[in-house]
Amino acid sequence: MDHHKQLTIGLFGFGTVGEGLFKVMKQTPSLKAVIKKICIKDPAKKRDAPASLFTTNRDELLQDNEINVIVEVIDDSEAAFEIVSIALKNGKSVVSASKKMIAEHLSELLEMQQTTGESFLYEAAACASIPVIRNLEEYYDNDLLHSIKAIVNGSTNFILTKMFEDNLDFKKSLMLAQQLGFAESNAKLDVEGYDAVNKWAFLLTHAYGIIENPQNIVFTGIQHIHAGDAKVAKEKNYSIKLVAQAQKLQNGKVAAFVLPQFIKHDDHLAFVRNEYNGVVIESGFADKQFFYGKGAGSFPTASAVLSDISALRYGYRYEYKKLYHHQPLELTREFYLKIFLSFDDWKFVPRESFEWIEEWHAQEERKYLVGVIAFSELTSKNWWRENNVSIILTPDPVIEDVELRKLKKRSLELAGIV
Ligand SMILES: NC(=O)c1ccc[n+]([C@@H]2O[C@H](COP(=O)([O-])OP(=O)(O)OC[C@H]3O[C@@H](n4cnc5c(N)ncnc54)[C@H](OP(=O)(O)O)[C@@H]3O)[C@@H](O)[C@H]2O)c1
C-alpha cells in the first residue's frame, strides 16, 4: 500500500474494542484514516455514533472497492475467519484482534497472506497494548531468543489479584472483570486457559517459527486453584500467576506450555497485577527484557489496533522471519517439570509417575506435594486435570537433564515411597 494513500476502513464490531477504536480515532486526526461503514449483528442496539454508519450486511464493507482496510473486532471466531478470508482475497489489508480465530486458522491465514500479498496484522490479539508481536518479528533473531515467559491473559490475572490481595472470592472477582470489560463474553475462554493458549500458539510462530494447534499445547487455567494453594503460596512468599512459557533447550528444541506458576516476589512477572500483562524475554547477550502494559480493555486494545492501522500506511507486513527465513524450531516433550500439586485424596495422584517427590504434606484435609515429573506424563494423561487436583509449577520449573532418570529409584526410596 502506498503511504500517501488514504486509509478507508470498514469496521466489523462495535463492542468494547470496536467502539473504543471509533473514539480513539476521533482523537487522532493525524492518522488520515476514516471509518466508512461499521457492520454489527444487532441493528436494534443503541450506538453512540451516527446511525448512517451502521449496517448488518457485511457485503457493504467487503465488496466496497473504496474500502481498503478491514478492521475485524467481533466476538464470533468463525464469522471472523470468513470476513478476514474474503477481505484478503478481495485485496484489502486486514487488522484483527480475534485471537481464537487466528490461533485456530493460523496455517490457512499464513497461506492467504502468501497468495494475496496483503497485510494481516493482529498486535491487539496477543497482549492488547504491548507490542510483543512486532518486537518478536523485528528484533529477536532466532539464535538470540532463549526464552519467553508471559502473563498474556488480563482477566485471569485480574481475578487472581483480586483473590489474593483483596480476598474476594472467585465468583465476585470474575464478575468484576466482566463488568470492567476485561473478560471474554464466554468466561470459560479466559478462566480455563483457552484464551492464553490461543495467544501462545501464534506467539510461538513469531518467536520460534513453530506452528502448532493450540489443542496440542499443554495448558490449563485457574479454575482448579484452591484457597489452600494461596495459603501455601503466601507461606513461601510466592504469588500465583497463569504463565505462558517457551524455552529453548540444549537440544535446540522448544519446551512450551501454559500453566499456573508460583512466582517469586523479585520476578518481573510478580509486578504484573490486575488486568495488566507482562512479557519477559531472555535473549543471548542482553539477559532479560521486560514488557509491561494493559492486556485488555477498550482503549488499550484499541490503541494496538490503531497502531496496526497506522503501520498499514507504510505497507507493513509480518514477514514471519523465523518460519520462512530461518530454520523453524520444533516443540519437544523431552523434559521434566518441577510441580506443586494439591489434592483431596492420594488416590487421585499416581505417585509412581514422579521422578522424585521432595516435599509432601498429607495430614491436612487438602494435601499437597512438590515433585519432578516428565512433561510427557502431562501430555499423555489427564489425572492432573481431574478430581479437583490443582497443579502449579514451581519457579524455574523446566529441568532438562536426562541423567535425572537414574536418580529416580534412589529419590523415591529417600521419599519413602518405594
Ligand atoms: N475486550 C478486550 O479487552 C479485548 C482485548 C483483546 C482482544 N479482544 C478481541 O477482540 C474481539 C472483540 O472483543 P470485544 O470485547 O470488543 O467484544 P464485544 O464487546 O462482545 O463486541 C463484539 C461485537 O461484535 C459484533 N458482532 C458479533 N458477531 C458479528 C457478526 N457476525 N457480524 C458483525 N458483527 C458482529 C457485535 O455486534 P452487536 O453490537 O450487534 O452485538 C459487537 O459489536 C474479540 O475477538 C476479542 O477476543 C478483546
The ligand as an ORCA input file, in Angstrom:
! r2SCAN-3c Opt
* xyz 0 1
  N     -12.226     -6.738     25.174
  C     -10.899     -6.797     25.202
  O     -10.263     -6.286     26.129
  C     -10.149     -7.491     24.092
  C      -8.746     -7.465     24.111
  C      -8.040     -8.071     23.055
  C      -8.735     -8.707     22.046
  N     -10.115     -8.757     22.085
  C     -10.787     -9.472     20.991
  O     -11.466     -8.505     20.210
  C     -12.670     -9.067     19.678
  C     -13.847     -8.205     20.104
  O     -13.916     -8.206     21.512
  P     -14.934     -7.240     22.286
  O     -14.555     -7.345     23.725
  O     -14.965     -5.900     21.658
  O     -16.324     -7.981     22.033
  P     -17.804     -7.444     22.359
  O     -17.748     -6.262     23.266
  O     -18.600     -8.628     22.774
  O     -18.320     -6.921     20.934
  C     -18.473     -7.786     19.880
  C     -19.011     -7.024     18.689
  O     -19.030     -7.914     17.565
  C     -20.275     -7.746     16.896
  N     -20.558     -8.978     16.139
  C     -20.633    -10.264     16.586
  N     -20.839    -11.113     15.566
  C     -20.873    -10.358     14.440
  C     -21.042    -10.642     13.053
  N     -21.204    -11.899     12.627
  N     -21.004     -9.616     12.170
  C     -20.820     -8.341     12.595
  N     -20.659     -8.003     13.893
  C     -20.684     -8.992     14.802
  C     -21.270     -7.441     17.991
  O     -22.402     -6.830     17.422
  P     -23.607     -6.240     18.305
  O     -23.032     -4.988     18.914
  O     -24.666     -6.001     17.348
  O     -23.908     -7.299     19.334
  C     -20.438     -6.491     18.862
  O     -20.494     -5.181     18.389
  C     -12.749    -10.500     20.196
  O     -12.201    -11.365     19.252
  C     -11.846    -10.464     21.429
  O     -11.266    -11.731     21.705
  C     -10.828     -8.158     23.084
*
